[in-house]
Amino acid sequence: MGHRKLASPRRGSAGVRPRKRASEILPTPRSWPTIQLNEPKLLGFVGYKVGMTHIFMIDDKPTSPNYGKEIYVPVSIIETPPIIPLALRAYVMGPKGEPTTLSEYWGELPEDVLKTLQTRKIARLKLDKEKMKGKLDTLNSRINDILYLRVLITTQPKLVPALGKKKPEIVEIQLGGGDIKAQLNYALNILGKPLSVKDVFKEGQLIDIIGVTKGKGFQGVIKRYGVVELPRWHKHRKGSRKVGARGPSFSTPSYVPQPGQMGFHRRTEYNKRILKISDNPDEINPKGGFVNYGLVKNTYLIIEGSVIGAKKRPLFLRYPIRPSWNPQSVPKLTYVNLYSQQG
């Protein structure tokens, strides 16, 4: 190997192994933040990715060199139709030291919601009032044993014509703020009623976005890991778009880049800021709608920067688990681009 340097930088990251396809299109959080809120709230919401545009705003981050100046910011739009809380689940410490479900209380649900759930073949539709009353008594009698409360919610994709689907996503969202008693009363009050994103998040705050990235199929090491292509010479029949040596030579590598699945991975983006929450789609819809999406019809969020996933993909929005800073003001937007975004 006298013609070649004897060392080269490592290619690719082994920190996200295994690079396999996500098991579900809408991942749910594996952990929830412990935050201090004045009143009980859901710690998450579900929205659908619309696309991107750009805005101008007054920079309100005190540590920024452009503080107080008008800056250009690329933004993402997420449509968030109301969700409907279906049931309340209480978790206690199990015999093996792991959280386990104590009880599940279902509230009074609208007829259209019941019809949708019947198509999902959910076996909780008996809704025996006497049985539910007994479960509520169990919750009240063992309230001191409850570790945390979660609410089972359903989305309403039928309100988003751009999606072209009616099958809802059903996920759990944890409650935060106040004590367990206050959370229990809050959850019982919202069961069966539409809940807006404004009841969960506020303008200016940070959130985490959990979703599935764009799928790119089976790819080689050049695209998947950024491995440098080998020189094309007379022995090119052995291939150039591959790893030259896989075995240990001057060091023993812990991982050798190999071809395989690229994209459609579960990922979490931390500390994405909500710049605006609005009920008026005319303020954001370009003429003719967003490319490969259409027109926004419901409440929407303007998120600073890009977000993962393809258009129309459901995304789980969660309170930040490790916030990088604590915004104290509502961003001031001076201009929103309404021209169609190609691509």
N, C-alpha and C positions, 0 to 999 in steps of 0.2 A: 504493500500500500504506500510505496514511496511517492506516488503521484498525487496522493490525496492527503488532506489534513487528517490527523489522527483522532480528532474529537469534533463533535458537532452538538449543537443545542438539542435538548430533548424536544420532541414534537408531540403536541397534544397534551391534554389534561386527563389524569386518571381520577380526578376528584368527583366526577359525575357518573362513574360506573355504577351499575351496568347501563350502557346506552341502549336501552330497549324501548319498545313502543309502550306508551302509557296504557294502563289497564282500563281507564275510563276517560270519557271526553271532558267531564267536569270534575277534576280532583277536589277533594275536600281537605281542609287543613289538618295536619298531623298534630299541631300544637296551637294554643290560643294565648294571646297576651294577657297579662295581669295589669289592668289599668284602673285608675281611679276616676269614676264618673259620678256626676251629681245625682243621676237617676238611672234606673235599669234600662239597658238597651241591648239590642242584638249586636254582636261583634262582627257581623259580616252581612254581605248582600251578594246577589248574582246579577250580572249584566251580560250584554252581548256586544262584541267588538264591531264597530261600524267602519272605521277607517281613520285617516289622518288628515290634518290641515295645519295651518299655522296661525299664530296670533301675535299681537304686540301687547305688552303689558309693562306696568311699572314694577321694576325689580324691588321687592320688599324684604329680601334676605339681608340682614344687617352685616354679615361677614362678606358679602359679595362686593367686588370692586366696582360694580355697576349699580350699587344701591341708590335708589331714588331716580334712576334713569329709565327711559323706555328701551326695552329689549325685545328682540325677535325670539320667539319660542315655538318649536314644533310641538304639536299636541295630538293626542288621540281622543276619539269620541267613543264612549261606551253608552249604549242605550239600556236603560234600566226600568222596564215596566214593573208595576207593583207585584210584590210577592204575597202569598197567602199562607200564614201560619196554620198548620194542620193539627199538630199534637205537641204535647209537652213531655219531655223525657227527663227523669231524675236519675242521677248516677251516685252510687255509694261505693265504699270500699268493699271489694269482694273477699272471699276467704283466702285467695291466693295473693292478696296484696295488689290486685289490679281493679280499676274502676269497672263496675258492672251495673246494668240497668236495674233500678229499683221498681219503677212503675212507668207506665205510659198512659197519659190522659189525652183523649181526643175531644175536641170541642164541637160545637154545632157548626156544620159546614154548609155553604150554599149548594143548591141543587146542581149548578153547572160544575162546581168543583167535585162533587160526588160522582157525577157522570164521567168526568175525566179520570178520576181515580179508579173507577170500575174498569175502564179500558186498560189500566195498568195492572189489573188483577191483584190489587192490594186487599188482603184479607182482613183489614181493620174496619170494614164498612158496616159491621153489625151495629156499632155505636149504641150498645145497650146502655140506657141512661142509668139504670141501677148499678150496672157493673162499673160504669165510669164514676159514679158517686162513691163507690167503694174504693176505687183507685185514688180519688181525690182525698178521701179520709186517710188513706195510707200515706200520701204525701205530707199531709198536715201533721200526722202523728209522729213521723220520722224526719221531720224537717231539720233536726239537729244533726242527723247522720248524713245529710245530702252534701256531696262534694261540690257538684255544680249542676246547673240546669241547662238543657239544650232544647231548642224548638225545631220541630220537623216542618219544613216549609216546602211549598211548591211554587215553581215559576209559572208565568203565563205567556208562553211564546205565541199564543194565538193573537195577542195584542200587537205583535210585531209582524206586519205583513211581509217584510223583507226576508224573514227566516223561511217562510214556506213550510212550517211544521206546526203541529198542535200538541205533540207529545211533550209534556213538561218534565223538567228536571226536579227531583225530590232529594233534598239534602238536609243535613243537620247544621244548625247555627247555635253557637254557645251564647249564653247571656252573661253580661258583665255589668258592673255598677251596682251600688247598694248592697244590702245583705240578701241572703237566700229568701227570706220572707217577702221582701219587696220584689225580688225577681219573680217569685211564684205568682204574686198578685198581678204583676205586669204581664206575664205570659198568659195567664187565664183571661186577661182583658183583651188581648189582641188575637186570640184564636178565632179563625174563621173570617177575619177582617183584612181587607187589602192593606198592605204596609208599603209606604213609599220610601225611596232611598233617602229622602230628606229626614225621615224619622230615625235614620241610622247614622248617616255621615253629615258633615257640614263643610262648607266651602273653606278652602285653605288648608285643610288637614292632610296628613300623610296616610297612605294606605298601602297594604301589600296586595299584590295581584298573583293569584295562583291559577295556573291554566296549563294547556298543552300547546307546545310550539308547533310551527308549521312542519308538516311531514315532507321529507325529501327522499324517502325510500332507501334502497340499498346503495351505498356510495363507497368509493375506494378511499385509500388513505390520503391521497392528495387533497381531495375536497373535505374529507371528514376530519383530518388532523393537521392539514397544512404541511405535510411532509414534502421536502424538496424533491422535485423530479430529477431522476438520474440522467447523466449525459446520454445523448443519443449517438452511439457510435456503431462500429461494425458488429458488436455483440448485443445490439438492441433487441434481438429476437427473444432475449431473456426478460424483456420488459423494462420500461423506464418509470412508469407511474406506480411504483411499489416501494416497499422498504427494502433497502439493499441487503442488509445482514440482520437476521433475526436472532442469531445465537450470541452468546457472550463473547466479546473480543477483548477490549481493554477494560471493560467494566461489565458488571452483570446488571442489565436493565430489569427493573421490576415489572415493566409492562411494555410490550411492543405494539405499536399502532397496527390495527388490522382493519380490513374493510368490514362493513356491516350497516345496520340500521342507523340512519341519520335523520334527526327531526322526529316530530310527534312524541316528544319527551315531556314528562311532567316537570315543570319548573316553577320557581317562585321569584317574583321581582319585588324587591324591598323598597319602601319609602318612595312611592310614586305619589305626587301631590295632586289633589283635586283643586283645579283652578276655578271651576264654576259648576254649579248645579242649576238646571233650568227646566221649566215645564213648557217653554215656548220653542218648538222645533224650528220655527221660521228664522230664529237667530243663528242657526248653524247649518241648515240644509242648503247645499249648493243647488243651482238651477239644474233640474234633471236628476238630482239625488247623488249619493255617493257611488263611486265606481264599484261594481260588483256587490252592491248592497241595496241601494235605493234610498228612500226617504225615511228619516227618523220621525216616529209618530208619538213617542212617549217621553217621559223624563229622561234626560241624558246627563252624563258627566263629561267635562273636559279635563283630561289628564295630561299633566306635563310630560313631554317626551313620548317615546313609543311604548307599546305593550305587546306582550307575546301573543302568538296565535294568528290564525287566518281570520279573515272577515267572517262574520256571523257566528264565530265560535263563542260558547259560553265561558265566562271568566268568573272566578270566585274573588270577591273583594273583601278584605279583612282588615281590621284595625292593625296598625303596625306593631310587630312583635319586638323590633329593635330600632326605634325611631332615631334618625340621624340628627334631627333638630326639631324644635317645637314651634311651628309657625303661630304667631299671635294675631295676625291680621288676615283680612279677606283680600285676595289679589284683585288688583284693579286692571281690567282688560280695556285697552284703548282701541283695538281693532281685531276683528275676526275675519279671516279670509273665507269667502263664500264661493270662490271659483272651483270648478270641478278638478279633483286631484286625479291625475292619470297614474294608474298602477297602485 
